[in-house]
Amino acid sequence: MKGFTRASAAVVAVVVALVAASVGSAGDQTWYWSEYGAAHALYVNGIRWSNAFDSMRQTHCWGLGHWLVDSSGDRHFSHFYCTVWPKQDDQYNVIVNVSGPSTYAVAWAGYAQKTTWYWPAQMTADALAKNGIRWSSSTDPVSTDSCSPFGEWLRRDGYLYYKNFYCSVHSTARAPYTVVVTVSDKLLYAVHWVAFDTQLPAAPALPKPVTASSSTSGGASTTPSVASKALMDSILASSLLQSQREQAYRSFHNYSVPNAADSLTGADGCRSDPNYLSYAYSTYGAC
């Protein structure tokens, strides 16, 4: 782990042309980018921290919250959760907040961890309502919250379970805000700040967010019920394989990893190529 603080945001200008959209008055505009545009900006620009610079081998971004759809059917967002593969460091995650047509802020969201546990959205929303949100100097009590899942997932018995959640939080401690919750173990999760926001945390995987259970039912807990524990234990054996498949898909746009024959036959290419969808395997990596 590097010995400098990643928590402070860094604002950088995009050096490539991006298609951006905005809404609101000139003095209070919200800018929206595509997931490809955010990932490509990180890939081209790298990330500059307080005393280090990371150039990238590969990047991938998921849009968070409400979105706009352009004439081509592509979704555009103002917030993103991104996984990056630096050339000189281990894979890690960042929060990207768009601040203008060609500017954005990057905040550290932890090194990537191999996932063996996935949660339903209801369990995540209930956990925040029960435990509150602990920051470095204080803990916010949570009055109400709602969560939508995104990113890496596991299907089991017809249900989908996720590693990452975008959640809207209402607390007496401060104005409403949004966070990303990342599951790290059976009963463990991390919370990362996104932005002050009053909108429900819609996401493509679940446009109608799940709201925490009523406090009259006894509140939520990070400890599942007995039935939930049995379910969590039953999915452990297959979860790692699914995680590996999803990692391959994020890396190569395919559930399989290309081999030498694929390279010789031209089946693999760069996602920076405008026609990357024509390749069986494609990546943001340099080619």
Buried (B, 14 or more C-beta within 10 A) or exposed (E): EBEEEBEEBBEBEBEEEBBBBBEEEEEEEEBBBBBBBBBBBBBBBBBEBEEBEBBBBBBBBBBBBBBBEEEEEBBBBBBBBBBBBBEEBEBBBBBBBBBEBBBBBBBBBBEBBEBBBBBBBBBBBBBBBBBBBEEEEEEBEBBBBBBBBBBBBBEBEEEBBBBBBBBBBBBEBEEBBBBBBBBBEBBEBBBBBBBEBEEBBBBBBBEEBBBBBEEEEEEBBBEBEEEEEEBBEEBEEEBEEBBBBBBBEBBBBBEEEBEEEBEEEEBBBEBBEEEBEEBBBBBBBEE
